[in-house]
């Protein structure tokens, strides 16, 4: 049985958050997977890099010696939360995010997150539930990465993981 993990819940809720805050779905999926990878790495402990803030705009950045991948990176803000843009793969209409030198794409999200639900239909049901949860919060909560984590994700991560596992994954015989 493919269990729905906290990583999966974080990915889906973060993607729903990004969608509600205005990112197109493929970019929201990139954001959701990126943030889940970030939090998983932070939990294990990692050294991060810098980048030039663009305030959500797609501008070039100056080189920084702190960047882990050695590439120029731009910082994209979703509210007060941020992630590195993959400048090569992004456009104004479709920002894509990168961490650890890997770009998170819609395809990656579908393989690593949505596939755990067993079918596209099952994932859509979970996605709709996540969207309803996120829409229940004010913009201030959604704009703040820490408030989102503390008020939206953390109180329901285990409940959603258990519920989605029981509802959307096949039981082993």
Secondary structure, 3 states (H helix, E strand, C coil): CCCCCHHHHHHHHHHHHHHHCCCCHHHHHHHHHHHHHHHHHHHHCCCCCCCEECCCCCCCCCCCCCCCCCCCCEEEEECCEEEEECCCCCCCCCCCEEECCEEECHHHHHHHCHHHHCCHHHHHHHHHHHHHHHHCCCHHHHHCHHHHHHHHHHHHHHHHHHHHHHHHCCCCC
